[in-house]
C-alpha cells in the first residue's frame, strides 16, 4: 500500500472449478494450459451477504474483519466494529447455503496453495515455521503436504501444498431443515442464538472432541434440502491476514513464504480408490470435487500472475459499506525458479495496468496518500 495507508485484505470467491485432469494444476506448469477461472469479489464487512453459486454449493457468503485503524473503523457498519470489540477473533468467514450433490468421499476444509510458485524446493525456514505452527493444532487430525516441487510439479496431476482437516475445521455449523428460517448472515449474535434456527454446533462451547463427534454424526445425514451455515474464525488470532503475518509467539512475515501469491480457503471431497494401507493417499486434484474456493491476499502483496488466471467480477452494487477508489500502482515482479540457482536479480518486471479497473473497489483508506474523514 501507499505510505501512510492501512493494509487491507482482498477477498474473492472462485465460482468455477475446471476439470483437473485436463490441465496442469501447479504453478510450475505452463500457465497457458490452465483454464481461466471466474473470481467474484466479496467485499469485507458488507451490509448484505454476497450471493455465491459454484458447481457444488449455492448460497451466500459474508466476510468480516476487525478494523485495522481509525479510518477503516469509521468506514464500516458500526455493528461490526462493536462485534469485534467484544471478541478476540480478528476476522470471520460465514458461508450459508445448500449442497448441490452429496459427497462421494470425505469432506475436507483448509488451505491449498493453488497459485504458488512450485518451481522451488522447500526452504529450511519454511520447515521451522511449519513445525511451530503445527504444534499449536494438535487437537485436529490434519493432512499436511508441501506438494510436488521443481520438475515433479510439472506433471499433469502434481499435488499442491495442503493444510486441511475434516469438517470440524469449521468453528460453527448450523443445520436448518426445510420450512425453518436460516439465521441472518449479518447478525452480530450468531453465536448466541441457540437452536432457534436449527441444530447449532459450536466448537468454543462444546469443546473440540464433542464438536468433532457431533459434526461427524451430522455429516452422516447430510442433505441436499437442508441449509448449512458454516463459520470459520479459529486461526484468525494467529493469521494477521491484512498485514500478511503469522503470529506464533513472535510475528513472522508471510511474505517470506508467499511473496506474490494468494491463499485459498477451500472445501472439497476426495474420492479414494479403496487401496490397501500404504497406497497413494495424496490429495490430487483429479480425485477432488470442490464446493468452495475462497481466495484472499493482502494489499501489501503484488500478485502478477492473477490477471492471466482469473476473470475478476465485481460484487453486486450496494453491498459494501466502504468507499471504493483504490488501485495498485507498483510494477510487480514475475515468479522465478530457485530450483536451478536462479537469483532474484533475474526477475522480469511487468506492468499490471489491468488492475486499475479490476481493483477499483479497494477502499481508499487501504492504498491512498490522502486522509479520509
N, C-alpha and C positions, 0 to 999 in steps of 0.2 A: 504494500500500500504506500501511498504518498506519505512523506514525513508529517507527523502530527495526526495522522488518521488512525482510527481504531480498527484493528483487524476484524474481519468478518468471515463468514462461512458461506460457501456456495453449495447448494444442495439441489440434486436432480433425481428424478425417478426415471429409470430406464424402462421403456414400455414394451419393447420387443426383444426377443431373445433368438438370435439366428441359430440355425441347426449347427451344432458344434462340430459335427463330423465333416461338414463341408468347407471348413475354413480353419486356418491356423489360429489357435486360441491364445497364443502367447505373444507378449510384446516384442520378443526377439524375432518373430517371424515377419514375413512380408506383409506390411500394413495394407497393401492393395488387395490381399486375399481375404481381408476381414470385412464383412458386410457392415455398412454404416447403420448404426442403431439410433432410434429416436430417444431423445432425453428431454423430459418435461420438467420445467423449473418448479421447485417447491419453495416459495418464499418463507423465510423464518418468521415465527410469531404472527402468522396470518390470522385475520379476523374470522375467516371461514376455512374449513378443511378443503384441501385440494383434491379434486377427483383423480383417481388412478384406475387404469384398465390395462392389465397385462394379459399375457396368454393364459396365466393360471390363477389370477386373482382380480377381483373387481371391487372397488370401494372408494375410500378416500384416505388421505394422509394429512397429518399436521406435524410440523417440526418446531419445537420450542427451544429457545436458547436464552441463557442468562445474559442480560445486558452487560457489555464489557466496559462501559463507561457512561458518564452523564449524557453524552449526546445520543448514544444508542438507547439508553433508558427512556429518554424523552420522546423517542420516535415510535415506541411500541405500545400496544394496548396496556393500559395501567393494570389490568387483571393479571397479565403475565408477569409484569415487574413485581407485583406483590407475591405472586406464586413462588417465584424464585427466592424472595427474601426469606420465606418460611422453610426453605428446603436446601439441602447441601448439594443436590444434583446441579450440574451446570448446563445440561441440555437434555432433551427428551424427544423421542420419536414415537408417534402414535399412528397406528395403521388400523383401519376398520373396514371390514367387507366380507365377501364370501369367496370360497374356493370354487374354481370352475371345474376342477376334476379332482378325484381322490388320489392321494399319494400312492405311488407304486412301490415306494421304499421308505426308508427312514427320513424324516424331515430334519433339516439342519438349518441353523441360523448363525451368522457370524460374519467375519471379514474375509473377502477374497480380493487379491490384487489382480484385477483384470487389465489394468493399463500400465503395469510396472515394466521397467526395462530389465528383462531377464537375461540380457546378454552380458552378464557379470556374475562372478562367483559370490558366495555368501561371505560377507565381511566379518572379521573377528569381533568387531564391536557390536554387530547385529546379534551375534550369538550370546554375548554377555547380557545385553538388554533383554533378549528373549528369555533367558533363564530367570532373570529377576522378575520379569512380568508374569511368567507362568507360575512362579512360586506364590503369587498372590491370588490365584484362582484354582486352588487345589480341590475345591468342593465340586467342581464340574468335570464331567468326562469330555475331554477336548480331543478334537482331531487337529493336529498341527503339522504343517508341511512347508518347507522352504520352496517347494515347486522345482520343476526342472530348470536347469541353468545352462547358459552358453550353448553349445551345439545341441544338447539334449532338448533345449527349449524350442528348437526349430522344428521338432517333429509335429506332424499334423494334429496329434492329440496330446500335446505336452500338458503336464499337470501345472496348474497355477499355485501360487502360495495361498495357504489356507490357515485360518484360525477360527474354527467353528465348533459348535456344540449342538445338542438337541434343542427341542423347542422350549426347554426350561431355561434357555438363554434369554428369553423374554423375561421382563420383570413383573409383568401383569398380563393376564389373559382373561377376558370376559366373553362368555359364550351366551348369545342371545337367541332364543328359539323363535321360529316364525310366529307372528302375532304379537310379539312383545317389541317394545321400542328400544333400540340400541342406545347407549349413552351418548351424550353430546361430546363430540371430539374436542371442542374448545373449552370444556368445563375445567375450572381450576379445582374441582372437588372430585375428580375421577377416582382418586384413591380413598375416598370417604363415602362412597355410595352403597357399600354393601352389595347385596344381591338384588338390588332394585331392578336391574336391567338383565338379570340372568346370573348364571354361575360366575362367580368372581374369584379368581385365583391370583394372589399377590405374594410374591416371594418374601418381601420385608415382614409381612405379618404372619406367614405360615412357617418360615424357615426353609432353608434350601432343600432338605430331604423331603419334607412333606409336600412342598410345592412341586418338586420334580416328579414325585409319585402321582400327584393329582393331575399334572399335565399329561403324563404318560397314559393314565387311565382315560382322560378326556379324549386323547388322540385316537384311542381305540374306537371311538364313536364319532369321529369327525364326519360332518355332514355338509352337503352342498347347499342345504337350506338354511342352516344356522348362520348368524352373523358373528364374526370373531373380531374383537377389539384387542389389539396386542400393543403393549407399551414397552419401550426399552430406554433405560437410563442408567443402569448399574455401573457401567465403566466411565460415566461422564466425569466423575471426580478424578479419574486417572488420565483421561484423554482430554487435554485442553485443545479442542479442535480449532477454534479461531486463531490461536497463537501457534498451532501445529506443534504442540509439545506433549510429551509423555511425563507424567508426574508420578514417580515411583520412589519417593523419599527425596529425590532431587529432580530438577527439571531437565529433561533430555529433549533436544530439538528433533522433531520427526523429519526435519529436512535432511538430516544425516542419512535417513533411510528412504524417504520418499520426497526427493527434492523437486520433482516435476510430474508427479502422478497422483491422482486422487485415490481415496479408499472407497471400497464398495461394501456396504452392509447388505447381505443377501439372505434370502430364504429359498431353499431348494430341497427336492427329494432326490435320492440317488438309488438307482436300481442295481442290485447285486446279483451276480450270476449263481450264487449259492455254491461257490467253490469251497474246497477244503481249507482248514486252518493253514495260514501261511500263503494263501493265494493273494492275488493283487487286490489290495484294499484301498488303493489310491482314489481320490475324488476327481475323476477325469470328467471333462466337460461332456463327453459323449454319453456318460452314464447319468447325467443330471437332467432335471426339469426345474426351471426357475419359476418361482412365484413372485418374488420381489428382488429388485436390484436397485439399491439406493446409493447414488454416487455423490461424494462430497469432498471438498478440498478448501483450504484456507485461501483468503485473498492475498496472503503473503507469498503464495506459490505462483509460478509460471508453468503452465501445462501445455506445451506447444503441440503435442500430438492430438489433443482432443478434437479440434475442428475437423480433422480428417476421419475421425472415428464415430462422431455423433452428430446427428442433426438436432440442434437445440431448438426447443419450442418454449415460448413464454408461457407463464401461468395465466389463467383467466384473469381479466381485469377486476379490480375491486377486492382482491384477496389480501394484499399486503398493506400493513399499517405504516410502512416506512417509505419515505420518498426515494424515488429512483434517480438515476443520472450518472452513476459512476461507470468507469471503464478502465481496462488495463492499458497502460501507456508504454510499458517497457518492452524491449525486444528480448524474447526468450531464447534459450539455447536448446539445441537438439540433443536427445539422449545419445550417449556414447557407450562403446563397449569397454569393459575393463577386464575381459577375459583374455585379450591378446596384448595387453600392455598399453592400450591407447590412453593418452593423458587428457586432462580437461582442456588443455590448450588446443586440442584438435576439434573442439566443438564448433559446429557451423551455426552462426546466428541466423535467425529467420524472423520475419515480422508477423504479428498476429493482427492484421488490420481488420479481419472479420470479427474480432472480439468486440469491437466498438459497438456493433449492433446487437450481438448476441448477449452482451453483458450490460445492456443499457439500464437494466432493472436493479443493478447493485446499489444499495443505499449510498447516498452521497457521503455519509459520515465515514464509510469504510475506506474510500480511496479519494480523498479530496484535500486540497490545500486550504479550502475555505471553512471557516467556522459556520455552524448552522445553529439556529435557535431551537 
